[in-house]
């Protein structure tokens, strides 16, 4: 089967959607499918190359609107491509809408991965509202199948309700050969948080985590919060930590490379993802990565892994925007008041349900409904 993937960007760009397409495509190639990716040349890379068996075509872009690269030659490149199925991804409207147009023009099925609603702040919010009332409705109507990465999104998104019959649930995956337990020295009473530190990613809930650490410090004065990621709000969060009296308890480590990230997961005592917006939090792949490294995870009920965390006793789930509940959950783990097998349960959960091989099999089932 010839499958055209149209993410807005692709490896070596690192991001949730980019990782999803990268690892999914590798598994599809192993199953004998021909995969072509058309994307923006961001960051600058060889324009045409083969990565892990994936044919990648990178095209110029003239700028970005709300984190979406605008690629004027995308329509031409899609029109030239030969494919049985086109698989596109939202929330990046430019590439998704052109993919929809050409799937109908060529008479080939369109699969849409719908990760989360399109939202924004200020002027960007106005643009998002206009798009959601117009082009989004057309895109959802014309998509032959819509993949969502967590079942709860059917209830939280106001746009998906009338398309239930063509919606399929396929979660994100994790590379269990890369993300795994390592023999490293764990930093005692350490908590790891990982995200971009910009306006768009405020929904990851770092503000509430910092306030929770202030409470935890009353019981564990040497508790350490390690924050990975950079962005234009870095100094804002640094100032907030200082104002809460956490100067000696919070470390900002900036961007963490692919080579180092597995070690970071392994060195911490637990991982926390206190997301606050169901409209913006697609799944929370970092929680899966931490589980694969055999680390307990604390997250809120809106994160995609939450239900499985509770079911398998692999972590703790708390209400969103509740620093006290978050602090109590952290204290429960730091004090050792948890099942000793919690970390092992997390690794087992990932191996059984969230490998990329399994995700590819579920995706192939969606394709098979259409071909």
C-alpha positions as CSV (number, residue, x, y, z in Angstrom):
1,X,0.0,0.0,0.0
2,X,1.3,3.5,-0.9
3,X,0.7,5.9,2.0
4,X,1.3,9.6,1.9
5,X,1.9,11.3,5.3
6,X,1.5,15.1,5.5
7,X,2.6,16.3,8.9
8,X,3.6,20.0,8.9
9,X,7.1,19.0,10.0
10,X,9.1,15.8,10.3
11,X,12.3,14.3,11.9
12,X,14.8,15.8,12.8
13,X,12.1,18.2,14.2
14,X,11.1,16.9,17.6
15,X,7.5,17.2,18.7
16,X,4.4,15.1,19.5
17,X,3.0,14.8,16.0
18,X,6.4,14.6,14.4
19,X,7.4,11.7,16.7
20,X,4.1,10.0,16.0
21,X,4.5,10.1,12.2
22,X,8.2,9.1,12.5
23,X,7.7,6.0,14.6
24,X,4.4,4.9,13.0
25,X,5.9,5.2,9.5
26,X,8.9,3.1,10.5
27,X,6.6,0.2,11.6
28,X,4.5,0.6,8.4
29,X,7.6,0.3,6.3
30,X,8.5,-2.9,8.2
31,X,5.1,-4.3,7.2
32,X,5.8,-3.7,3.6
33,X,4.1,-0.4,2.9
34,X,5.6,2.4,0.9
35,X,5.6,5.6,2.9
36,X,6.1,9.1,1.5
37,X,6.3,12.2,3.8
38,X,5.8,15.7,2.5
39,X,6.6,18.4,5.0
40,X,8.2,21.8,5.6
41,X,12.0,22.0,5.5
42,X,12.1,22.9,9.2
43,X,14.8,22.6,10.5
44,X,16.8,22.9,7.3
45,X,17.7,19.4,6.2
46,X,18.4,17.5,2.9
47,X,15.3,18.2,0.7
48,X,14.9,14.7,-0.5
49,X,16.2,11.7,1.5
50,X,15.3,8.3,2.8
51,X,15.1,7.9,6.6
52,X,14.5,4.4,8.0
53,X,12.9,3.4,4.7
54,X,10.6,6.5,4.6
55,X,10.8,8.7,1.5
56,X,10.9,12.3,2.8
57,X,10.3,15.3,0.6
58,X,11.0,18.7,2.3
59,X,9.6,21.9,0.8
60,X,10.3,25.6,1.5
61,X,8.1,27.6,3.8
62,X,7.5,31.3,4.0
63,X,6.7,31.6,7.6
64,X,4.5,30.3,10.4
65,X,1.0,31.0,11.5
66,X,0.1,29.6,15.0
67,X,3.0,27.1,14.8
68,X,2.0,25.9,11.3
69,X,4.5,26.3,8.5
70,X,3.1,27.8,5.4
71,X,4.4,25.9,2.4
72,X,3.2,27.4,-0.9
73,X,4.3,24.4,-3.0
74,X,2.5,21.9,-0.9
75,X,-0.5,21.6,-3.3
76,X,1.8,21.0,-6.3
77,X,3.8,18.3,-4.4
78,X,0.7,16.5,-3.3
79,X,-0.8,16.6,-6.8
80,X,2.4,14.9,-8.1
81,X,2.4,12.2,-5.5
82,X,1.0,8.7,-6.2
83,X,-0.7,7.2,-3.1
84,X,-3.5,4.8,-2.1
85,X,-4.3,6.6,1.1
86,X,-3.4,10.1,2.4
87,X,-2.9,10.3,6.2
88,X,-2.9,13.9,7.5
89,X,-2.7,15.4,11.0
90,X,-4.4,18.2,12.9
91,X,-4.0,20.7,14.6
92,X,-2.0,22.0,11.6
93,X,-4.7,23.2,9.2
94,X,-2.6,24.1,6.2
95,X,-1.3,20.7,5.5
96,X,-4.5,19.0,6.6
97,X,-6.8,21.1,4.4
98,X,-4.7,20.7,1.3
99,X,-4.6,16.9,1.9
100,X,-8.3,16.8,2.1
101,X,-8.7,18.8,-1.1
102,X,-6.5,16.4,-3.1
103,X,-7.9,13.2,-1.6
104,X,-11.3,14.2,-3.0
105,X,-9.8,15.4,-6.3
106,X,-7.9,12.1,-6.8
107,X,-10.7,9.9,-5.3
108,X,-8.5,8.4,-2.6
109,X,-9.3,7.9,1.1
110,X,-8.4,10.4,3.7
111,X,-7.4,9.5,7.2
112,X,-7.2,12.3,9.7
113,X,-5.3,12.1,13.0
114,X,-7.1,14.5,15.3
115,X,-4.8,15.1,18.3
116,X,-6.6,18.0,19.9
117,X,-8.8,21.1,19.2
118,X,-7.3,24.1,17.6
119,X,-7.2,26.9,20.2
120,X,-5.2,30.1,20.7
121,X,-4.7,33.2,22.7
122,X,-5.6,36.8,21.7
123,X,-5.6,37.3,17.9
124,X,-4.8,33.6,17.3
125,X,-7.9,32.6,19.2
126,X,-10.0,34.7,16.8
127,X,-8.4,32.9,13.8
128,X,-9.0,29.5,15.5
129,X,-12.6,30.3,16.1
130,X,-13.1,31.2,12.4
131,X,-11.4,28.1,11.2
132,X,-13.4,25.8,13.6
133,X,-16.6,27.3,12.3
134,X,-15.7,26.8,8.6
135,X,-12.8,24.7,7.2
136,X,-12.7,22.3,10.2
137,X,-16.3,21.3,9.6
138,X,-15.6,20.6,6.0
139,X,-12.4,18.6,6.9
140,X,-14.2,16.4,9.4
141,X,-17.1,15.8,7.1
142,X,-14.9,14.8,4.2
143,X,-12.4,12.6,6.1
144,X,-13.1,9.0,5.6
145,X,-11.8,8.0,9.0
146,X,-10.8,10.1,12.0
147,X,-8.3,8.8,14.4
148,X,-8.3,10.1,18.0
149,X,-5.6,9.2,20.4
150,X,-7.7,8.9,23.5
151,X,-11.4,7.9,23.8
152,X,-12.2,10.7,26.3
153,X,-11.7,13.2,23.5
154,X,-15.1,12.3,22.1
155,X,-16.6,13.8,25.2
156,X,-14.3,16.8,25.7
157,X,-14.2,18.1,22.1
158,X,-17.3,20.0,20.9
159,X,-16.5,19.3,17.2
160,X,-16.4,15.5,17.0
161,X,-19.8,14.4,18.3
162,X,-21.6,14.0,15.0
163,X,-18.8,12.0,13.4
164,X,-18.7,9.1,15.9
165,X,-19.4,6.5,13.2
166,X,-16.1,7.1,11.5
167,X,-13.9,7.8,14.5
168,X,-11.4,5.2,15.6
169,X,-9.2,5.3,18.7
170,X,-5.5,4.6,18.2
171,X,-3.3,5.8,21.0
172,X,0.3,7.0,20.7
173,X,3.2,4.7,21.2
174,X,6.7,4.6,22.7
175,X,9.9,3.1,21.6
176,X,10.4,0.4,24.3
177,X,13.9,-0.5,23.0
178,X,15.1,3.1,23.6
179,X,13.0,4.1,26.6
180,X,13.9,1.4,29.2
181,X,15.4,1.1,32.7
182,X,19.1,1.9,32.9
183,X,21.6,1.2,35.6
184,X,22.2,4.8,36.7
185,X,22.3,6.5,40.1
186,X,18.8,7.8,41.0
187,X,18.7,11.3,42.5
188,X,16.9,10.9,45.8
189,X,13.5,12.6,46.2
190,X,13.7,14.1,42.7
191,X,10.8,14.9,40.4
192,X,11.1,15.3,36.6
193,X,8.9,17.6,34.5
194,X,9.4,18.0,30.7
195,X,7.8,20.5,28.3
196,X,8.3,23.5,26.1
197,X,8.2,26.6,28.4
198,X,6.2,29.0,26.2
199,X,2.7,30.5,26.2
200,X,1.2,27.6,24.1
201,X,2.4,25.0,26.5
202,X,1.1,26.6,29.7
203,X,-1.6,23.9,29.7
204,X,1.1,21.4,30.9
205,X,0.5,22.8,34.4
206,X,4.0,23.8,35.5
207,X,2.6,26.7,37.6
208,X,0.5,24.2,39.7
209,X,3.5,21.9,40.0
210,X,5.7,24.7,41.4
211,X,3.0,25.5,44.0
212,X,2.7,21.8,44.9
213,X,6.5,21.6,45.5
214,X,6.2,24.5,48.0
215,X,3.9,22.2,50.0
216,X,6.1,19.2,49.6
217,X,9.1,21.1,50.8
218,X,7.5,21.3,54.2
219,X,7.9,17.5,54.5
220,X,11.0,16.9,52.3
221,X,13.2,20.0,52.6
222,X,15.7,18.6,50.0
223,X,13.0,17.7,47.4
224,X,14.3,18.5,43.9
225,X,12.3,19.4,40.9
226,X,14.1,19.0,37.6
227,X,12.5,21.0,34.7
228,X,13.5,20.1,31.2
229,X,12.7,22.4,28.3
230,X,13.2,25.9,27.1
231,X,11.0,28.7,25.8
232,X,10.3,32.4,26.3
233,X,8.6,31.8,29.6
234,X,11.7,30.3,31.2
235,X,12.6,33.4,33.2
236,X,8.9,33.8,34.2
237,X,8.9,30.3,35.7
238,X,12.3,30.9,37.3
239,X,11.0,34.0,39.0
240,X,7.9,32.2,40.1
241,X,10.0,29.5,41.7
242,X,12.1,32.1,43.5
243,X,9.0,33.9,44.8
244,X,7.7,30.6,46.2
245,X,11.0,30.1,48.1
246,X,12.1,27.3,45.9
247,X,15.4,28.6,44.6
248,X,17.3,25.6,46.1
249,X,14.7,23.1,45.1
250,X,14.1,23.8,41.4
251,X,16.6,23.3,38.6
252,X,16.0,24.5,35.1
253,X,18.0,22.3,32.7
254,X,16.9,23.8,29.4
255,X,16.7,21.8,26.3
256,X,17.5,18.1,26.8
257,X,18.9,16.2,23.8
258,X,17.7,12.9,22.5
259,X,20.9,11.4,23.7
260,X,20.3,12.4,27.3
261,X,16.5,12.2,27.8
262,X,16.4,8.5,28.7
263,X,19.0,9.1,31.4
264,X,16.9,11.9,32.8
265,X,13.9,9.7,33.1
266,X,16.0,7.0,34.8
267,X,17.6,9.4,37.4
268,X,14.4,10.8,38.8
269,X,12.3,9.3,41.5
270,X,9.0,10.0,39.7
271,X,7.6,11.9,36.7
272,X,4.8,14.5,36.9
273,X,2.5,15.7,34.1
274,X,-0.1,17.9,35.7
275,X,-1.9,19.0,32.4
276,X,-4.9,21.3,32.8
277,X,-6.6,21.6,29.4
278,X,-8.4,18.7,27.8
279,X,-8.7,20.8,24.6
280,X,-4.9,21.1,24.2
281,X,-3.5,17.9,25.8
282,X,-3.6,15.3,23.1
283,X,-2.2,12.3,25.1
284,X,1.0,13.1,27.0
285,X,3.6,10.9,25.4
286,X,6.2,11.9,28.0
287,X,4.2,10.0,30.6
288,X,4.5,6.9,28.4
289,X,8.3,7.4,28.1
290,X,8.6,7.7,31.9
291,X,6.6,4.5,32.4
292,X,8.7,2.7,29.9
293,X,11.7,3.6,32.0
294,X,10.0,2.1,35.1
295,X,9.2,5.4,36.8
296,X,5.9,6.1,38.7
297,X,3.9,8.8,37.0
298,X,1.5,11.4,38.5
299,X,-0.9,13.0,36.1
300,X,-4.3,14.6,35.9
301,X,-7.5,12.9,34.7
302,X,-7.4,14.5,31.3
303,X,-4.2,12.9,30.2
304,X,-4.7,10.0,27.8
305,X,-2.8,7.4,29.9
306,X,-4.8,8.3,33.1
307,X,-7.4,5.5,33.0
308,X,-4.7,2.9,32.4
309,X,-2.5,4.3,35.2
310,X,-5.3,3.7,37.7
311,X,-6.4,0.3,36.3
312,X,-2.8,-1.1,36.4
313,X,-1.6,0.8,39.5
314,X,1.2,2.3,37.5
315,X,0.8,5.8,38.9
316,X,-1.5,8.3,40.5
317,X,-4.2,10.4,39.0
318,X,-5.3,13.7,40.5
319,X,-7.8,16.5,39.6
320,X,-6.4,19.3,37.4
321,X,-5.4,22.7,38.9
322,X,-5.2,21.3,42.4
323,X,-1.7,21.9,43.9
324,X,-2.7,20.4,47.2
325,X,-3.8,17.1,45.6
326,X,-0.7,17.1,43.5
327,X,1.5,17.6,46.6
328,X,-0.3,14.8,48.5
329,X,0.3,12.4,45.5
330,X,4.0,13.4,45.4
331,X,4.3,12.9,49.1
332,X,2.6,9.5,48.9
333,X,5.3,8.3,46.5
334,X,8.3,9.9,48.2
335,X,7.2,8.4,51.6
336,X,7.0,5.0,50.0
337,X,3.3,4.6,50.6
338,X,2.8,2.9,47.2
339,X,2.9,-0.6,45.9
340,X,6.5,-1.6,45.4
341,X,5.6,-3.0,41.9
342,X,4.1,0.3,40.6
343,X,7.1,1.0,38.4
344,X,7.2,-2.5,37.1
345,X,3.5,-2.3,36.3
346,X,4.2,0.8,34.2
347,X,6.8,-0.9,32.0
348,X,4.5,-3.9,31.6
349,X,1.6,-1.7,30.6
350,X,3.6,0.0,27.9
351,X,5.0,-3.3,26.5
352,X,1.5,-4.8,26.3
353,X,-0.5,-1.8,24.9
354,X,1.7,1.1,23.7
355,X,4.5,-0.3,21.5
356,X,4.7,1.3,18.0
357,X,4.3,-2.1,16.5
358,X,0.8,-2.4,18.1
359,X,0.0,1.2,17.1
360,X,0.9,0.4,13.5
361,X,-1.3,-2.7,13.5
362,X,-4.3,-0.7,14.8
363,X,-3.6,1.9,12.1
364,X,-3.4,-0.7,9.4
365,X,-6.8,-1.9,10.5
366,X,-8.1,1.6,9.8
367,X,-6.5,1.6,6.4
368,X,-8.0,-1.8,5.6
369,X,-11.5,-0.5,6.2
370,X,-11.0,1.9,3.3
371,X,-9.0,-0.2,0.8
